[in-house]
């Protein structure tokens, strides 16, 4: 079992992992399958309810698995449910997974173990991770591969407020205080952006802030800029204050690479051993995200049904924000070699990887449905 420490926010996960070669055990599979058999009647009843309410769109009849045992699949999220996950919850609520013959359980990460380690160790068939964690994890010996990206273009933004000196110009970062988690990638991205904008990266002060109220910290001058996702924390901040400034990283690919975050990861050995389950899961998931793109309100409703504690207004606005972005560059989930290669070279140049070898086998489009 790998030892892992994980620091998570709604924007990213920083992971430290020791090598592991563990794969799912027969006993674990047997326990999961037993649970699936016990829950089969309830799952089919729920699927029937979905059909009565209009049925799963573009997913076929939710009762298609009637009379057959559903294959248990566990998906572990990278954080608490948020707008990135809307397609999973749509597919679950509207019976798309059942129609594909799957009993999908969606879990939040547990104490002491994140999604990547859970997948590598066989505790979950699939997990949500990110390229900046996946590549170092593979370098450490973890058997992981990305099988789809939730976003083809990274939605990371730097966020600050007017009056701090921070603007949408990367050169404005020089002389400011960056509040983050002390991660090496944060330092490299900030330094590259500052330098590209004509500033001196040595003039950026880095402090660790942990999981705090970002907007309050910015407004109180505890730090000048921080890193969040544009469609969640930045969207929330912009609704609460009119002086929020954001610098989208995707607008500065001349300075820094694009990279895939979040991504769906699987265990390479298990994917090869059971490709049909992987294809069924990604086909139903793709249908879920395609429906969210078509009807963001339905995606928000599915997410809120599963996580009613979330801010409904934020969820509705965030899902609407992300809906066109999920398939902005073609079919849902598809990744490109050039993106992986450039990001890997960036990590090597930053001494975050010894060499580029971890990218070999780190990702595949093989299990995605045909275009």
Buried (B, 14 or more C-beta within 10 A) or exposed (E): EBEBEBBBBBBBBBBEBEEBEBBBEEEEEEEBBEEBEEBBEEBBEBBBEBBEEEBBBEBBBBBBBEEEEBBBBBBBBBBEBBBBBBBBBBBBBBBBBBBBBBBBBBBEBEEEBBBBBBBBBBBBBBBBBBBBBBBBBBBBEBBBBBBBBBBBBBBBBBBBBEEBEBBBEBBBBBBBBBBBBEBBBBBBBBBBBBBBBEBEBEEBEBEEBEEEEBBEBBBEEBBBBBBBBBBBBBBBBBEEBEBBBBBBBBEBEEBBBBBBBBBBBBBBBBBEEBEEBBBBBBBBBBBBBBBBBEBBEBBBBBBBEBBEEBEEEBBBBBBBBBBEBBBEEEBBBBBBEEBBEBBBBBBBEBEBBEEBBBBEEBBBBEBBBEE
